[in-house]
Amino acid sequence: MAMVFRGVGRVHALDRLPTLENLARRNIQVGSLMCKFCGEMQETSEHLFISCGLSQSVWEFVRTWCQLHRFVLFDVKDALQYHKDARGSKRWKTAIYTVIQTTLWCIWRARNEAIFNGKQPMARNIKEEIKVLGFLWLKNRAKESNLTWEKWCNFDLRYMGI
């Protein structure tokens, strides 16, 4: 299932994602409702994307990699709106929004791999996937971008043409 994160109006659509809790609410037998990452809480959108320990580790990586000073997330809406309230050029905000969308997508993919393929989720793999997919998405969508893999890995926006 593809997730669309464009526009804050669609934030509420995240609560319709087929998380284990939402599937159970629809009377679909899913077995345990516990998070496949941590096993400590029921899998809701908020837990999966924000409060799970694995997700928090991923968000801390994003914060440090992107050199974000204030980055407190209480819910998915906070993540999706971060770029709007942050200081920076339009191109910088686009880069940050791309990273945030990529992060949400990679967390969702890791969750699906855990559920459907029995793969143990690893924060290190999610972090690498964020870098790779974020680079590819931004590089292929930016006009006349000077974006290189080295600059992206260092998140050196001054020299990325952003």
PATORMI-161778 format. One record per residue (C-alpha): residue number from 1; residue in three letters; y, z, x. Coordinates in Angstrom, 3 decimals. Example, Ala and Ser with C-alpha at 12.3 -4.5 7.8 and 13.67 -1.06 7.14 Angstrom:
BEGIN
{1 'ala' {-4.500 7.800 12.300}}
{2 'ser' {-1.060 7.140 13.670}}
END
This chain:
BEGIN
{1 'met' {0.000 0.000 0.000}}
{2 'ala' {3.380 -0.947 1.439}}
{3 'met' {6.168 1.596 1.391}}
{4 'val' {9.742 0.525 0.837}}
{5 'phe' {12.452 2.855 2.071}}
{6 'arg' {15.511 0.722 1.412}}
{7 'gly' {18.251 2.541 -0.410}}
{8 'val' {18.385 6.157 -1.410}}
{9 'gly' {17.628 5.250 -5.025}}
{10 'arg' {14.079 4.553 -3.921}}
{11 'val' {13.636 7.952 -2.304}}
{12 'his' {12.178 9.194 -5.552}}
{13 'ala' {9.583 6.442 -5.261}}
{14 'leu' {8.069 8.410 -2.379}}
{15 'asp' {6.907 10.990 -4.893}}
{16 'arg' {4.845 8.211 -6.455}}
{17 'leu' {2.998 7.529 -3.206}}
{18 'pro' {-0.730 8.026 -3.567}}
{19 'thr' {-0.761 11.341 -1.744}}
{20 'leu' {-3.794 13.486 -2.466}}
{21 'glu' {-1.771 15.712 -4.781}}
{22 'asn' {-0.378 12.746 -6.733}}
{23 'leu' {-3.815 11.160 -7.063}}
{24 'ala' {-5.267 14.432 -8.386}}
{25 'arg' {-2.373 14.676 -10.847}}
{26 'arg' {-3.454 11.235 -12.132}}
{27 'asn' {-7.005 12.579 -12.632}}
{28 'ile' {-8.422 10.634 -9.705}}
{29 'gln' {-11.185 12.506 -7.885}}
{30 'val' {-10.123 12.900 -4.257}}
{31 'gly' {-12.049 15.950 -3.115}}
{32 'ser' {-9.961 18.353 -1.110}}
{33 'leu' {-6.186 18.155 -1.595}}
{34 'met' {-5.545 19.632 1.839}}
{35 'cys' {-3.487 17.719 4.400}}
{36 'lys' {-5.706 15.615 6.678}}
{37 'phe' {-3.379 16.363 9.596}}
{38 'cys' {-3.314 20.156 9.538}}
{39 'gly' {-5.612 21.309 6.736}}
{40 'glu' {-3.181 24.118 5.912}}
{41 'met' {-1.292 22.860 2.845}}
{42 'gln' {-1.834 20.444 -0.006}}
{43 'glu' {-0.853 16.902 0.849}}
{44 'thr' {2.470 16.194 -0.860}}
{45 'ser' {5.072 13.687 0.304}}
{46 'glu' {7.291 16.478 1.610}}
{47 'his' {4.480 18.185 3.473}}
{48 'leu' {3.026 14.990 4.915}}
{49 'phe' {6.302 13.501 6.127}}
{50 'ile' {8.394 16.595 6.911}}
{51 'ser' {6.792 20.031 7.052}}
{52 'cys' {3.333 19.366 8.512}}
{53 'gly' {3.130 20.523 12.130}}
{54 'leu' {2.063 17.077 13.321}}
{55 'ser' {4.996 15.433 11.531}}
{56 'gln' {7.413 18.026 12.889}}
{57 'ser' {6.184 17.218 16.398}}
{58 'val' {6.816 13.523 15.728}}
{59 'trp' {10.329 14.201 14.368}}
{60 'glu' {11.156 16.340 17.413}}
{61 'phe' {10.117 13.402 19.596}}
{62 'val' {12.416 11.103 17.567}}
{63 'arg' {15.289 13.572 17.915}}
{64 'thr' {14.975 13.849 21.691}}
{65 'trp' {14.136 10.172 22.323}}
{66 'cys' {17.099 8.958 20.250}}
{67 'gln' {19.356 11.694 21.684}}
{68 'leu' {20.253 13.035 18.254}}
{69 'his' {22.155 16.313 18.350}}
{70 'arg' {21.821 17.588 14.804}}
{71 'phe' {18.587 16.664 13.172}}
{72 'val' {17.418 19.074 10.505}}
{73 'leu' {15.135 17.673 7.826}}
{74 'phe' {14.349 19.639 4.706}}
{75 'asp' {12.936 16.700 2.760}}
{76 'val' {12.329 12.962 2.984}}
{77 'lys' {15.735 12.257 1.478}}
{78 'asp' {17.349 14.002 4.486}}
{79 'ala' {15.478 11.664 6.829}}
{80 'leu' {16.446 8.551 4.912}}
{81 'gln' {20.108 9.549 4.696}}
{82 'tyr' {20.553 10.803 8.260}}
{83 'his' {22.093 7.564 9.544}}
{84 'lys' {24.732 7.587 6.805}}
{85 'asp' {26.177 10.937 7.831}}
{86 'ala' {25.838 10.459 11.589}}
{87 'arg' {28.664 9.257 13.781}}
{88 'gly' {28.318 5.880 15.412}}
{89 'ser' {28.780 2.165 14.954}}
{90 'lys' {27.111 0.217 12.200}}
{91 'arg' {24.667 -1.235 14.723}}
{92 'trp' {23.808 2.247 16.027}}
{93 'lys' {23.193 3.449 12.472}}
{94 'thr' {20.947 0.437 11.886}}
{95 'ala' {18.933 1.281 15.011}}
{96 'ile' {18.549 4.913 13.916}}
{97 'tyr' {17.598 3.891 10.383}}
{98 'thr' {14.993 1.519 11.833}}
{99 'val' {13.515 4.367 13.870}}
{100 'ile' {13.434 6.648 10.825}}
{101 'gln' {11.751 4.020 8.648}}
{102 'thr' {9.301 3.262 11.431}}
{103 'thr' {8.530 6.960 11.796}}
{104 'leu' {7.749 7.335 8.100}}
{105 'trp' {5.587 4.209 8.178}}
{106 'cys' {3.664 5.385 11.257}}
{107 'ile' {3.014 8.809 9.742}}
{108 'trp' {1.706 7.106 6.592}}
{109 'arg' {-0.538 4.789 8.625}}
{110 'ala' {-1.944 7.714 10.603}}
{111 'arg' {-2.662 9.519 7.337}}
{112 'asn' {-4.488 6.476 5.981}}
{113 'glu' {-6.485 6.115 9.202}}
{114 'ala' {-7.531 9.772 8.890}}
{115 'ile' {-8.557 9.409 5.235}}
{116 'phe' {-10.173 5.978 5.201}}
{117 'asn' {-11.490 5.622 8.757}}
{118 'gly' {-12.031 9.251 9.750}}
{119 'lys' {-9.726 8.889 12.776}}
{120 'gln' {-8.276 12.109 14.119}}
{121 'pro' {-4.464 11.783 13.993}}
{122 'met' {-2.791 12.221 17.353}}
{123 'ala' {0.952 12.773 17.685}}
{124 'arg' {0.949 10.873 20.987}}
{125 'asn' {-0.409 7.736 19.272}}
{126 'ile' {2.094 8.001 16.411}}
{127 'lys' {4.963 8.346 18.894}}
{128 'glu' {3.850 5.265 20.845}}
{129 'glu' {3.471 3.277 17.641}}
{130 'ile' {7.014 4.250 16.609}}
{131 'lys' {8.371 2.872 19.866}}
{132 'val' {6.362 -0.360 19.691}}
{133 'leu' {6.959 -1.164 16.024}}
{134 'gly' {10.602 -0.060 16.129}}
{135 'phe' {11.194 -2.342 19.106}}
{136 'leu' {9.509 -5.308 17.433}}
{137 'trp' {11.288 -4.787 14.119}}
{138 'leu' {14.736 -4.363 15.662}}
{139 'lys' {14.302 -7.089 18.295}}
{140 'asn' {13.234 -9.642 15.699}}
{141 'arg' {15.941 -8.754 13.184}}
{142 'ala' {18.958 -8.291 15.469}}
{143 'lys' {21.208 -11.247 16.103}}
{144 'glu' {21.784 -11.986 19.783}}
{145 'ser' {20.291 -8.682 20.835}}
{146 'asn' {20.127 -7.795 24.507}}
{147 'leu' {17.338 -5.416 23.626}}
{148 'thr' {14.639 -5.101 26.254}}
{149 'trp' {11.531 -2.918 26.213}}
{150 'glu' {12.883 -0.803 29.091}}
{151 'lys' {16.221 -0.209 27.367}}
{152 'trp' {14.431 0.583 24.106}}
{153 'cys' {12.054 3.079 25.717}}
{154 'asn' {15.060 4.896 27.208}}
{155 'phe' {16.967 4.426 23.937}}
{156 'asp' {19.871 3.232 26.047}}
{157 'leu' {22.057 1.890 23.271}}
{158 'arg' {25.064 1.125 25.459}}
{159 'tyr' {23.131 -1.617 27.172}}
{160 'met' {21.107 -2.790 24.192}}
{161 'gly' {24.047 -4.576 22.617}}
{162 'ile' {24.138 -1.924 19.902}}
END
